[in-house]
């Protein structure tokens, strides 16, 4: 994760994946490559950038929801 984007690798991502930070979706959709890599850029639905939302020390839940309804969540603490 950077201040500008979220990257995740794994298996079984569908062609359409929704990414959420603390339950807040992004304005634009994520990019999925080969069902193994998801990249999410852009603003949250609140209008905030990741840099604005992820202040140092903040603990957030990042969730990935596949088109088939499967959800994976990762807890992240901003250094």
N, CA, C and O atoms as a Maestro MAE file, in Angstrom:
{
 s_m_m2io_version
 :::
 2.0.0
}

f_m_ct {
 s_m_title
 :::
 protein
 m_atom[316] {
  # First column is atom index #
  i_m_mmod_type
  r_m_x_coord
  r_m_y_coord
  r_m_z_coord
  i_m_residue_number
  s_m_chain_name
  s_m_pdb_residue_name
  s_m_pdb_atom_name
  i_m_atomic_number
  :::
  1 25 0.839 -1.176 0.000 1 A "UNK " " N  " 7
  2 3 0.000 0.000 0.000 1 A "UNK " " CA " 6
  3 2 0.882 1.236 0.000 1 A "UNK " " C  " 6
  4 15 1.906 1.292 0.681 1 A "UNK " " O  " 8
  5 25 0.462 2.228 -0.780 2 A "UNK " " N  " 7
  6 3 1.128 3.519 -0.780 2 A "UNK " " CA " 6
  7 2 0.087 4.581 -0.451 2 A "UNK " " C  " 6
  8 15 -1.077 4.262 -0.210 2 A "UNK " " O  " 8
  9 25 0.504 5.831 -0.440 3 A "UNK " " N  " 7
  10 3 -0.447 6.913 -0.209 3 A "UNK " " CA " 6
  11 2 -1.392 7.107 -1.384 3 A "UNK " " C  " 6
  12 15 -2.403 7.798 -1.256 3 A "UNK " " O  " 8
  13 25 -1.076 6.501 -2.537 4 A "UNK " " N  " 7
  14 3 -1.887 6.706 -3.731 4 A "UNK " " CA " 6
  15 2 -2.673 5.479 -4.169 4 A "UNK " " C  " 6
  16 15 -3.659 5.615 -4.893 4 A "UNK " " O  " 8
  17 25 -2.260 4.273 -3.747 5 A "UNK " " N  " 7
  18 3 -2.974 3.090 -4.229 5 A "UNK " " CA " 6
  19 2 -2.803 1.897 -3.298 5 A "UNK " " C  " 6
  20 15 -1.898 1.839 -2.466 5 A "UNK " " O  " 8
  21 25 -3.715 0.952 -3.479 6 A "UNK " " N  " 7
  22 3 -3.688 -0.317 -2.758 6 A "UNK " " CA " 6
  23 2 -3.407 -1.404 -3.782 6 A "UNK " " C  " 6
  24 15 -4.044 -1.460 -4.834 6 A "UNK " " O  " 8
  25 25 -2.445 -2.269 -3.466 7 A "UNK " " N  " 7
  26 3 -2.141 -3.416 -4.317 7 A "UNK " " CA " 6
  27 2 -2.300 -4.671 -3.479 7 A "UNK " " C  " 6
  28 15 -1.846 -4.733 -2.336 7 A "UNK " " O  " 8
  29 25 -2.950 -5.670 -4.059 8 A "UNK " " N  " 7
  30 3 -3.124 -6.946 -3.368 8 A "UNK " " CA " 6
  31 2 -2.855 -8.076 -4.349 8 A "UNK " " C  " 6
  32 15 -3.224 -8.001 -5.521 8 A "UNK " " O  " 8
  33 25 -2.209 -9.116 -3.854 9 A "UNK " " N  " 7
  34 3 -1.995 -10.304 -4.660 9 A "UNK " " CA " 6
  35 2 -2.618 -11.490 -3.955 9 A "UNK " " C  " 6
  36 15 -2.685 -11.538 -2.726 9 A "UNK " " O  " 8
  37 25 -3.066 -12.435 -4.737 10 A "UNK " " N  " 7
  38 3 -3.702 -13.614 -4.187 10 A "UNK " " CA " 6
  39 2 -4.205 -14.489 -5.315 10 A "UNK " " C  " 6
  40 15 -3.712 -14.401 -6.439 10 A "UNK " " O  " 8
  41 25 -5.165 -15.317 -5.029 11 A "UNK " " N  " 7
  42 3 -5.755 -16.198 -6.031 11 A "UNK " " CA " 6
  43 2 -7.262 -16.081 -5.992 11 A "UNK " " C  " 6
  44 15 -7.852 -15.841 -4.938 11 A "UNK " " O  " 8
  45 25 -7.877 -16.251 -7.141 12 A "UNK " " N  " 7
  46 3 -9.326 -16.315 -7.193 12 A "UNK " " CA " 6
  47 2 -10.059 -14.996 -7.269 12 A "UNK " " C  " 6
  48 15 -11.270 -14.954 -7.051 12 A "UNK " " O  " 8
  49 25 -9.353 -13.903 -7.575 13 A "UNK " " N  " 7
  50 3 -10.065 -12.639 -7.772 13 A "UNK " " CA " 6
  51 2 -10.897 -12.749 -9.044 13 A "UNK " " C  " 6
  52 15 -10.417 -13.252 -10.060 13 A "UNK " " O  " 8
  53 25 -12.130 -12.284 -8.994 14 A "UNK " " N  " 7
  54 3 -12.970 -12.257 -10.184 14 A "UNK " " CA " 6
  55 2 -12.601 -11.037 -11.019 14 A "UNK " " C  " 6
  56 15 -11.831 -10.185 -10.576 14 A "UNK " " O  " 8
  57 25 -13.152 -10.954 -12.231 15 A "UNK " " N  " 7
  58 3 -12.828 -9.835 -13.129 15 A "UNK " " CA " 6
  59 2 -13.239 -8.490 -12.539 15 A "UNK " " C  " 6
  60 15 -12.652 -7.458 -12.864 15 A "UNK " " O  " 8
  61 25 -14.244 -8.504 -11.674 16 A "UNK " " N  " 7
  62 3 -14.696 -7.285 -11.008 16 A "UNK " " CA " 6
  63 2 -14.522 -7.464 -9.507 16 A "UNK " " C  " 6
  64 15 -15.092 -8.379 -8.913 16 A "UNK " " O  " 8
  65 25 -13.731 -6.588 -8.900 17 A "UNK " " N  " 7
  66 3 -13.492 -6.616 -7.461 17 A "UNK " " CA " 6
  67 2 -13.767 -5.224 -6.899 17 A "UNK " " C  " 6
  68 15 -13.282 -4.229 -7.437 17 A "UNK " " O  " 8
  69 25 -14.540 -5.154 -5.827 18 A "UNK " " N  " 7
  70 3 -14.775 -3.889 -5.133 18 A "UNK " " CA " 6
  71 2 -13.847 -3.828 -3.934 18 A "UNK " " C  " 6
  72 15 -13.698 -4.807 -3.203 18 A "UNK " " O  " 8
  73 25 -13.221 -2.669 -3.733 19 A "UNK " " N  " 7
  74 3 -12.295 -2.479 -2.621 19 A "UNK " " CA " 6
  75 2 -12.896 -1.435 -1.680 19 A "UNK " " C  " 6
  76 15 -13.429 -0.416 -2.119 19 A "UNK " " O  " 8
  77 25 -12.799 -1.710 -0.378 20 A "UNK " " N  " 7
  78 3 -13.343 -0.816 0.640 20 A "UNK " " CA " 6
  79 2 -12.285 -0.556 1.706 20 A "UNK " " C  " 6
  80 15 -11.497 -1.445 2.032 20 A "UNK " " O  " 8
  81 25 -12.265 0.650 2.247 21 A "UNK " " N  " 7
  82 3 -11.419 0.988 3.384 21 A "UNK " " CA " 6
  83 2 -12.364 1.388 4.509 21 A "UNK " " C  " 6
  84 15 -13.067 2.392 4.404 21 A "UNK " " O  " 8
  85 25 -12.382 0.607 5.583 22 A "UNK " " N  " 7
  86 3 -13.330 0.815 6.679 22 A "UNK " " CA " 6
  87 2 -14.769 0.873 6.177 22 A "UNK " " C  " 6
  88 15 -15.586 1.639 6.689 22 A "UNK " " O  " 8
  89 25 -15.071 0.054 5.166 23 A "UNK " " N  " 7
  90 3 -16.422 -0.002 4.619 23 A "UNK " " CA " 6
  91 2 -16.737 1.071 3.594 23 A "UNK " " C  " 6
  92 15 -17.832 1.085 3.033 23 A "UNK " " O  " 8
  93 25 -15.795 1.970 3.339 24 A "UNK " " N  " 7
  94 3 -16.010 3.064 2.390 24 A "UNK " " CA " 6
  95 2 -15.502 2.621 1.017 24 A "UNK " " C  " 6
  96 15 -14.334 2.256 0.884 24 A "UNK " " O  " 8
  97 25 -16.367 2.650 -0.011 25 A "UNK " " N  " 7
  98 3 -15.927 2.252 -1.343 25 A "UNK " " CA " 6
  99 2 -15.154 3.369 -2.051 25 A "UNK " " C  " 6
  100 15 -15.153 4.520 -1.615 25 A "UNK " " O  " 8
  101 25 -14.515 3.008 -3.125 26 A "UNK " " N  " 7
  102 3 -13.814 3.977 -3.969 26 A "UNK " " CA " 6
  103 2 -14.753 4.457 -5.069 26 A "UNK " " C  " 6
  104 15 -15.700 3.760 -5.435 26 A "UNK " " O  " 8
  105 25 -14.487 5.652 -5.595 27 A "UNK " " N  " 7
  106 3 -15.292 6.217 -6.672 27 A "UNK " " CA " 6
  107 2 -15.141 5.371 -7.929 27 A "UNK " " C  " 6
  108 15 -16.130 5.064 -8.594 27 A "UNK " " O  " 8
  109 25 -13.910 4.993 -8.258 28 A "UNK " " N  " 7
  110 3 -13.653 4.205 -9.465 28 A "UNK " " CA " 6
  111 2 -13.381 2.753 -9.104 28 A "UNK " " C  " 6
  112 15 -13.041 2.434 -7.964 28 A "UNK " " O  " 8
  113 25 -13.536 1.882 -10.086 29 A "UNK " " N  " 7
  114 3 -13.319 0.465 -9.872 29 A "UNK " " CA " 6
  115 2 -11.853 0.091 -9.823 29 A "UNK " " C  " 6
  116 15 -10.986 0.853 -10.251 29 A "UNK " " O  " 8
  117 25 -11.592 -1.081 -9.302 30 A "UNK " " N  " 7
  118 3 -10.232 -1.599 -9.209 30 A "UNK " " CA " 6
  119 2 -9.836 -2.268 -10.520 30 A "UNK " " C  " 6
  120 15 -10.687 -2.675 -11.311 30 A "UNK " " O  " 8
  121 25 -8.532 -2.372 -10.733 31 A "UNK " " N  " 7
  122 3 -7.973 -3.085 -11.875 31 A "UNK " " CA " 6
  123 2 -7.599 -4.489 -11.410 31 A "UNK " " C  " 6
  124 15 -6.969 -4.654 -10.365 31 A "UNK " " O  " 8
  125 25 -7.990 -5.504 -12.188 32 A "UNK " " N  " 7
  126 3 -7.690 -6.886 -11.846 32 A "UNK " " CA " 6
  127 2 -6.895 -7.512 -12.985 32 A "UNK " " C  " 6
  128 15 -7.290 -7.425 -14.147 32 A "UNK " " O  " 8
  129 25 -5.769 -8.145 -12.644 33 A "UNK " " N  " 7
  130 3 -4.933 -8.790 -13.654 33 A "UNK " " CA " 6
  131 2 -4.833 -10.290 -13.372 33 A "UNK " " C  " 6
  132 15 -4.335 -10.711 -12.329 33 A "UNK " " O  " 8
  133 25 -5.314 -11.074 -14.320 34 A "UNK " " N  " 7
  134 3 -5.160 -12.517 -14.255 34 A "UNK " " CA " 6
  135 2 -5.757 -13.204 -13.042 34 A "UNK " " C  " 6
  136 15 -5.375 -14.328 -12.715 34 A "UNK " " O  " 8
  137 25 -6.688 -12.544 -12.369 35 A "UNK " " N  " 7
  138 3 -7.289 -13.136 -11.183 35 A "UNK " " CA " 6
  139 2 -6.362 -13.239 -9.986 35 A "UNK " " C  " 6
  140 15 -6.702 -13.854 -8.975 35 A "UNK " " O  " 8
  141 25 -5.153 -12.613 -10.110 36 A "UNK " " N  " 7
  142 3 -4.166 -12.733 -9.038 36 A "UNK " " CA " 6
  143 2 -3.684 -11.402 -8.468 36 A "UNK " " C  " 6
  144 15 -3.050 -11.381 -7.412 36 A "UNK " " O  " 8
  145 25 -3.973 -10.293 -9.146 37 A "UNK " " N  " 7
  146 3 -3.478 -8.999 -8.677 37 A "UNK " " CA " 6
  147 2 -4.579 -7.947 -8.810 37 A "UNK " " C  " 6
  148 15 -5.196 -7.806 -9.866 37 A "UNK " " O  " 8
  149 25 -4.814 -7.216 -7.726 38 A "UNK " " N  " 7
  150 3 -5.796 -6.134 -7.698 38 A "UNK " " CA " 6
  151 2 -5.068 -4.834 -7.370 38 A "UNK " " C  " 6
  152 15 -4.274 -4.778 -6.431 38 A "UNK " " O  " 8
  153 25 -5.344 -3.794 -8.150 39 A "UNK " " N  " 7
  154 3 -4.801 -2.461 -7.880 39 A "UNK " " CA " 6
  155 2 -5.961 -1.482 -7.810 39 A "UNK " " C  " 6
  156 15 -6.772 -1.397 -8.733 39 A "UNK " " O  " 8
  157 25 -6.034 -0.746 -6.716 40 A "UNK " " N  " 7
  158 3 -7.086 0.246 -6.528 40 A "UNK " " CA " 6
  159 2 -6.455 1.614 -6.357 40 A "UNK " " C  " 6
  160 15 -5.624 1.819 -5.473 40 A "UNK " " O  " 8
  161 25 -6.857 2.551 -7.211 41 A "UNK " " N  " 7
  162 3 -6.387 3.938 -7.136 41 A "UNK " " CA " 6
  163 2 -7.602 4.854 -7.067 41 A "UNK " " C  " 6
  164 15 -8.736 4.425 -7.276 41 A "UNK " " O  " 8
  165 25 -7.344 6.113 -6.772 42 A "UNK " " N  " 7
  166 3 -8.405 7.107 -6.805 42 A "UNK " " CA " 6
  167 2 -8.935 7.456 -5.432 42 A "UNK " " C  " 6
  168 15 -8.433 7.005 -4.402 42 A "UNK " " O  " 8
  169 25 -9.966 8.274 -5.460 43 A "UNK " " N  " 7
  170 3 -10.559 8.798 -4.226 43 A "UNK " " CA " 6
  171 2 -11.598 7.844 -3.660 43 A "UNK " " C  " 6
  172 15 -12.225 7.070 -4.383 43 A "UNK " " O  " 8
  173 25 -11.759 7.924 -2.353 44 A "UNK " " N  " 7
  174 3 -12.845 7.222 -1.680 44 A "UNK " " CA " 6
  175 2 -14.156 7.941 -2.001 44 A "UNK " " C  " 6
  176 15 -14.138 9.086 -2.454 44 A "UNK " " O  " 8
  177 25 -15.275 7.289 -1.774 45 A "UNK " " N  " 7
  178 3 -16.576 7.886 -2.038 45 A "UNK " " CA " 6
  179 2 -16.784 9.171 -1.235 45 A "UNK " " C  " 6
  180 15 -17.581 10.023 -1.626 45 A "UNK " " O  " 8
  181 25 -16.078 9.313 -0.126 46 A "UNK " " N  " 7
  182 3 -16.160 10.521 0.709 46 A "UNK " " CA " 6
  183 2 -15.438 11.708 0.078 46 A "UNK " " C  " 6
  184 15 -15.560 12.838 0.550 46 A "UNK " " O  " 8
  185 25 -14.674 11.440 -1.006 47 A "UNK " " N  " 7
  186 3 -13.892 12.493 -1.655 47 A "UNK " " CA " 6
  187 2 -12.463 12.549 -1.163 47 A "UNK " " C  " 6
  188 15 -11.641 13.265 -1.734 47 A "UNK " " O  " 8
  189 25 -12.151 11.808 -0.112 48 A "UNK " " N  " 7
  190 3 -10.796 11.800 0.434 48 A "UNK " " CA " 6
  191 2 -9.880 10.901 -0.397 48 A "UNK " " C  " 6
  192 15 -10.315 9.900 -0.967 48 A "UNK " " O  " 8
  193 25 -8.610 11.281 -0.450 49 A "UNK " " N  " 7
  194 3 -7.595 10.414 -1.027 49 A "UNK " " CA " 6
  195 2 -7.143 9.443 0.056 49 A "UNK " " C  " 6
  196 15 -7.445 9.628 1.234 49 A "UNK " " O  " 8
  197 25 -6.415 8.406 -0.355 50 A "UNK " " N  " 7
  198 3 -5.852 7.495 0.648 50 A "UNK " " CA " 6
  199 2 -4.923 8.242 1.593 50 A "UNK " " C  " 6
  200 15 -4.926 7.988 2.798 50 A "UNK " " O  " 8
  201 25 -4.130 9.157 1.059 51 A "UNK " " N  " 7
  202 3 -3.198 9.918 1.898 51 A "UNK " " CA " 6
  203 2 -3.938 10.728 2.963 51 A "UNK " " C  " 6
  204 15 -3.456 10.855 4.089 51 A "UNK " " O  " 8
  205 25 -5.084 11.267 2.621 52 A "UNK " " N  " 7
  206 3 -5.861 12.044 3.584 52 A "UNK " " CA " 6
  207 2 -6.509 11.148 4.636 52 A "UNK " " C  " 6
  208 15 -6.584 11.520 5.807 52 A "UNK " " O  " 8
  209 25 -6.968 9.988 4.229 53 A "UNK " " N  " 7
  210 3 -7.670 9.093 5.143 53 A "UNK " " CA " 6
  211 2 -6.713 8.306 6.036 53 A "UNK " " C  " 6
  212 15 -6.981 8.116 7.222 53 A "UNK " " O  " 8
  213 25 -5.597 7.850 5.465 54 A "UNK " " N  " 7
  214 3 -4.654 7.003 6.204 54 A "UNK " " CA " 6
  215 2 -3.600 7.838 6.929 54 A "UNK " " C  " 6
  216 15 -2.473 7.980 6.454 54 A "UNK " " O  " 8
  217 25 -3.963 8.367 8.041 55 A "UNK " " N  " 7
  218 3 -3.017 9.148 8.836 55 A "UNK " " CA " 6
  219 2 -2.112 8.197 9.627 55 A "UNK " " C  " 6
  220 15 -2.518 7.074 9.928 55 A "UNK " " O  " 8
  221 25 -0.902 8.627 9.964 56 A "UNK " " N  " 7
  222 3 0.024 7.751 10.697 56 A "UNK " " CA " 6
  223 2 -0.592 7.190 11.978 56 A "UNK " " C  " 6
  224 15 -1.196 7.921 12.763 56 A "UNK " " O  " 8
  225 25 -0.428 5.876 12.177 57 A "UNK " " N  " 7
  226 3 -0.945 5.200 13.350 57 A "UNK " " CA " 6
  227 2 -2.379 4.721 13.227 57 A "UNK " " C  " 6
  228 15 -2.872 3.997 14.092 57 A "UNK " " O  " 8
  229 25 -3.044 5.118 12.166 58 A "UNK " " N  " 7
  230 3 -4.444 4.731 11.979 58 A "UNK " " CA " 6
  231 2 -4.547 3.262 11.573 58 A "UNK " " C  " 6
  232 15 -3.806 2.792 10.710 58 A "UNK " " O  " 8
  233 25 -5.465 2.556 12.200 59 A "UNK " " N  " 7
  234 3 -5.734 1.151 11.890 59 A "UNK " " CA " 6
  235 2 -7.006 1.112 11.039 59 A "UNK " " C  " 6
  236 15 -8.039 1.661 11.422 59 A "UNK " " O  " 8
  237 25 -6.914 0.454 9.877 60 A "UNK " " N  " 7
  238 3 -8.061 0.371 8.976 60 A "UNK " " CA " 6
  239 2 -8.285 -1.071 8.539 60 A "UNK " " C  " 6
  240 15 -7.373 -1.896 8.579 60 A "UNK " " O  " 8
  241 25 -9.504 -1.356 8.124 61 A "UNK " " N  " 7
  242 3 -9.841 -2.653 7.542 61 A "UNK " " CA " 6
  243 2 -9.994 -2.453 6.040 61 A "UNK " " C  " 6
  244 15 -10.825 -1.662 5.592 61 A "UNK " " O  " 8
  245 25 -9.190 -3.173 5.267 62 A "UNK " " N  " 7
  246 3 -9.266 -3.110 3.811 62 A "UNK " " CA " 6
  247 2 -9.943 -4.392 3.348 62 A "UNK " " C  " 6
  248 15 -9.461 -5.493 3.611 62 A "UNK " " O  " 8
  249 25 -11.063 -4.233 2.657 63 A "UNK " " N  " 7
  250 3 -11.844 -5.394 2.218 63 A "UNK " " CA " 6
  251 2 -11.887 -5.459 0.702 63 A "UNK " " C  " 6
  252 15 -11.955 -4.440 0.014 63 A "UNK " " O  " 8
  253 25 -11.846 -6.682 0.204 64 A "UNK " " N  " 7
  254 3 -11.927 -6.965 -1.224 64 A "UNK " " CA " 6
  255 2 -13.140 -7.860 -1.433 64 A "UNK " " C  " 6
  256 15 -13.214 -8.947 -0.861 64 A "UNK " " O  " 8
  257 25 -14.096 -7.410 -2.250 65 A "UNK " " N  " 7
  258 3 -15.306 -8.195 -2.503 65 A "UNK " " CA " 6
  259 2 -15.357 -8.592 -3.972 65 A "UNK " " C  " 6
  260 15 -15.412 -7.743 -4.861 65 A "UNK " " O  " 8
  261 25 -15.338 -9.898 -4.208 66 A "UNK " " N  " 7
  262 3 -15.453 -10.425 -5.557 66 A "UNK " " CA " 6
  263 2 -16.880 -10.273 -6.066 66 A "UNK " " C  " 6
  264 15 -17.816 -10.086 -5.289 66 A "UNK " " O  " 8
  265 25 -17.028 -10.358 -7.387 67 A "UNK " " N  " 7
  266 3 -18.351 -10.276 -7.999 67 A "UNK " " CA " 6
  267 2 -19.251 -11.412 -7.525 67 A "UNK " " C  " 6
  268 15 -20.473 -11.266 -7.526 67 A "UNK " " O  " 8
  269 25 -18.665 -12.550 -7.117 68 A "UNK " " N  " 7
  270 3 -19.468 -13.684 -6.643 68 A "UNK " " CA " 6
  271 2 -19.854 -13.554 -5.168 68 A "UNK " " C  " 6
  272 15 -20.488 -14.452 -4.614 68 A "UNK " " O  " 8
  273 25 -19.478 -12.445 -4.532 69 A "UNK " " N  " 7
  274 3 -19.848 -12.183 -3.145 69 A "UNK " " CA " 6
  275 2 -18.797 -12.544 -2.107 69 A "UNK " " C  " 6
  276 15 -18.935 -12.175 -0.941 69 A "UNK " " O  " 8
  277 25 -17.754 -13.254 -2.506 70 A "UNK " " N  " 7
  278 3 -16.686 -13.616 -1.570 70 A "UNK " " CA " 6
  279 2 -15.954 -12.355 -1.099 70 A "UNK " " C  " 6
  280 15 -15.673 -11.457 -1.893 70 A "UNK " " O  " 8
  281 25 -15.650 -12.302 0.197 71 A "UNK " " N  " 7
  282 3 -14.991 -11.129 0.781 71 A "UNK " " CA " 6
  283 2 -13.758 -11.571 1.557 71 A "UNK " " C  " 6
  284 15 -13.778 -12.568 2.279 71 A "UNK " " O  " 8
  285 25 -12.676 -10.799 1.389 72 A "UNK " " N  " 7
  286 3 -11.467 -10.987 2.188 72 A "UNK " " CA " 6
  287 2 -11.132 -9.633 2.801 72 A "UNK " " C  " 6
  288 15 -11.218 -8.601 2.135 72 A "UNK " " O  " 8
  289 25 -10.749 -9.646 4.072 73 A "UNK " " N  " 7
  290 3 -10.427 -8.396 4.765 73 A "UNK " " CA " 6
  291 2 -9.052 -8.504 5.402 73 A "UNK " " C  " 6
  292 15 -8.677 -9.541 5.948 73 A "UNK " " O  " 8
  293 25 -8.311 -7.406 5.318 74 A "UNK " " N  " 7
  294 3 -6.971 -7.318 5.890 74 A "UNK " " CA " 6
  295 2 -6.935 -6.078 6.788 74 A "UNK " " C  " 6
  296 15 -7.356 -5.000 6.369 74 A "UNK " " O  " 8
  297 25 -6.444 -6.220 7.996 75 A "UNK " " N  " 7
  298 3 -6.285 -5.083 8.905 75 A "UNK " " CA " 6
  299 2 -4.890 -4.511 8.686 75 A "UNK " " C  " 6
  300 15 -3.894 -5.234 8.679 75 A "UNK " " O  " 8
  301 25 -4.845 -3.195 8.507 76 A "UNK " " N  " 7
  302 3 -3.597 -2.501 8.184 76 A "UNK " " CA " 6
  303 2 -3.422 -1.318 9.125 76 A "UNK " " C  " 6
  304 15 -4.373 -0.581 9.384 76 A "UNK " " O  " 8
  305 25 -2.216 -1.138 9.634 77 A "UNK " " N  " 7
  306 3 -1.876 0.034 10.444 77 A "UNK " " CA " 6
  307 2 -0.894 0.885 9.680 77 A "UNK " " C  " 6
  308 15 0.175 0.414 9.292 77 A "UNK " " O  " 8
  309 25 -1.247 2.128 9.461 78 A "UNK " " N  " 7
  310 3 -0.377 3.063 8.732 78 A "UNK " " CA " 6
  311 2 0.820 3.386 9.613 78 A "UNK " " C  " 6
  312 15 0.654 3.857 10.738 78 A "UNK " " O  " 8
  313 25 2.039 3.133 9.104 79 A "UNK " " N  " 7
  314 3 3.247 3.433 9.915 79 A "UNK " " CA " 6
  315 2 3.396 4.928 10.179 79 A "UNK " " C  " 6
  316 15 4.348 5.347 10.838 79 A "UNK " " O  " 8
  :::
 }
 m_bond[315] {
  # First column is bond index #
  i_m_from
  i_m_to
  i_m_order
  :::
  1 1 2 1
  2 2 3 1
  3 3 4 2
  4 3 5 1
  5 5 6 1
  6 6 7 1
  7 7 8 2
  8 7 9 1
  9 9 10 1
  10 10 11 1
  11 11 12 2
  12 11 13 1
  13 13 14 1
  14 14 15 1
  15 15 16 2
  16 15 17 1
  17 17 18 1
  18 18 19 1
  19 19 20 2
  20 19 21 1
  21 21 22 1
  22 22 23 1
  23 23 24 2
  24 23 25 1
  25 25 26 1
  26 26 27 1
  27 27 28 2
  28 27 29 1
  29 29 30 1
  30 30 31 1
  31 31 32 2
  32 31 33 1
  33 33 34 1
  34 34 35 1
  35 35 36 2
  36 35 37 1
  37 37 38 1
  38 38 39 1
  39 39 40 2
  40 39 41 1
  41 41 42 1
  42 42 43 1
  43 43 44 2
  44 43 45 1
  45 45 46 1
  46 46 47 1
  47 47 48 2
  48 47 49 1
  49 49 50 1
  50 50 51 1
  51 51 52 2
  52 51 53 1
  53 53 54 1
  54 54 55 1
  55 55 56 2
  56 55 57 1
  57 57 58 1
  58 58 59 1
  59 59 60 2
  60 59 61 1
  61 61 62 1
  62 62 63 1
  63 63 64 2
  64 63 65 1
  65 65 66 1
  66 66 67 1
  67 67 68 2
  68 67 69 1
  69 69 70 1
  70 70 71 1
  71 71 72 2
  72 71 73 1
  73 73 74 1
  74 74 75 1
  75 75 76 2
  76 75 77 1
  77 77 78 1
  78 78 79 1
  79 79 80 2
  80 79 81 1
  81 81 82 1
  82 82 83 1
  83 83 84 2
  84 83 85 1
  85 85 86 1
  86 86 87 1
  87 87 88 2
  88 87 89 1
  89 89 90 1
  90 90 91 1
  91 91 92 2
  92 91 93 1
  93 93 94 1
  94 94 95 1
  95 95 96 2
  96 95 97 1
  97 97 98 1
  98 98 99 1
  99 99 100 2
  100 99 101 1
  101 101 102 1
  102 102 103 1
  103 103 104 2
  104 103 105 1
  105 105 106 1
  106 106 107 1
  107 107 108 2
  108 107 109 1
  109 109 110 1
  110 110 111 1
  111 111 112 2
  112 111 113 1
  113 113 114 1
  114 114 115 1
  115 115 116 2
  116 115 117 1
  117 117 118 1
  118 118 119 1
  119 119 120 2
  120 119 121 1
  121 121 122 1
  122 122 123 1
  123 123 124 2
  124 123 125 1
  125 125 126 1
  126 126 127 1
  127 127 128 2
  128 127 129 1
  129 129 130 1
  130 130 131 1
  131 131 132 2
  132 131 133 1
  133 133 134 1
  134 134 135 1
  135 135 136 2
  136 135 137 1
  137 137 138 1
  138 138 139 1
  139 139 140 2
  140 139 141 1
  141 141 142 1
  142 142 143 1
  143 143 144 2
  144 143 145 1
  145 145 146 1
  146 146 147 1
  147 147 148 2
  148 147 149 1
  149 149 150 1
  150 150 151 1
  151 151 152 2
  152 151 153 1
  153 153 154 1
  154 154 155 1
  155 155 156 2
  156 155 157 1
  157 157 158 1
  158 158 159 1
  159 159 160 2
  160 159 161 1
  161 161 162 1
  162 162 163 1
  163 163 164 2
  164 163 165 1
  165 165 166 1
  166 166 167 1
  167 167 168 2
  168 167 169 1
  169 169 170 1
  170 170 171 1
  171 171 172 2
  172 171 173 1
  173 173 174 1
  174 174 175 1
  175 175 176 2
  176 175 177 1
  177 177 178 1
  178 178 179 1
  179 179 180 2
  180 179 181 1
  181 181 182 1
  182 182 183 1
  183 183 184 2
  184 183 185 1
  185 185 186 1
  186 186 187 1
  187 187 188 2
  188 187 189 1
  189 189 190 1
  190 190 191 1
  191 191 192 2
  192 191 193 1
  193 193 194 1
  194 194 195 1
  195 195 196 2
  196 195 197 1
  197 197 198 1
  198 198 199 1
  199 199 200 2
  200 199 201 1
  201 201 202 1
  202 202 203 1
  203 203 204 2
  204 203 205 1
  205 205 206 1
  206 206 207 1
  207 207 208 2
  208 207 209 1
  209 209 210 1
  210 210 211 1
  211 211 212 2
  212 211 213 1
  213 213 214 1
  214 214 215 1
  215 215 216 2
  216 215 217 1
  217 217 218 1
  218 218 219 1
  219 219 220 2
  220 219 221 1
  221 221 222 1
  222 222 223 1
  223 223 224 2
  224 223 225 1
  225 225 226 1
  226 226 227 1
  227 227 228 2
  228 227 229 1
  229 229 230 1
  230 230 231 1
  231 231 232 2
  232 231 233 1
  233 233 234 1
  234 234 235 1
  235 235 236 2
  236 235 237 1
  237 237 238 1
  238 238 239 1
  239 239 240 2
  240 239 241 1
  241 241 242 1
  242 242 243 1
  243 243 244 2
  244 243 245 1
  245 245 246 1
  246 246 247 1
  247 247 248 2
  248 247 249 1
  249 249 250 1
  250 250 251 1
  251 251 252 2
  252 251 253 1
  253 253 254 1
  254 254 255 1
  255 255 256 2
  256 255 257 1
  257 257 258 1
  258 258 259 1
  259 259 260 2
  260 259 261 1
  261 261 262 1
  262 262 263 1
  263 263 264 2
  264 263 265 1
  265 265 266 1
  266 266 267 1
  267 267 268 2
  268 267 269 1
  269 269 270 1
  270 270 271 1
  271 271 272 2
  272 271 273 1
  273 273 274 1
  274 274 275 1
  275 275 276 2
  276 275 277 1
  277 277 278 1
  278 278 279 1
  279 279 280 2
  280 279 281 1
  281 281 282 1
  282 282 283 1
  283 283 284 2
  284 283 285 1
  285 285 286 1
  286 286 287 1
  287 287 288 2
  288 287 289 1
  289 289 290 1
  290 290 291 1
  291 291 292 2
  292 291 293 1
  293 293 294 1
  294 294 295 1
  295 295 296 2
  296 295 297 1
  297 297 298 1
  298 298 299 1
  299 299 300 2
  300 299 301 1
  301 301 302 1
  302 302 303 1
  303 303 304 2
  304 303 305 1
  305 305 306 1
  306 306 307 1
  307 307 308 2
  308 307 309 1
  309 309 310 1
  310 310 311 1
  311 311 312 2
  312 311 313 1
  313 313 314 1
  314 314 315 1
  315 315 316 2
  :::
 }
}
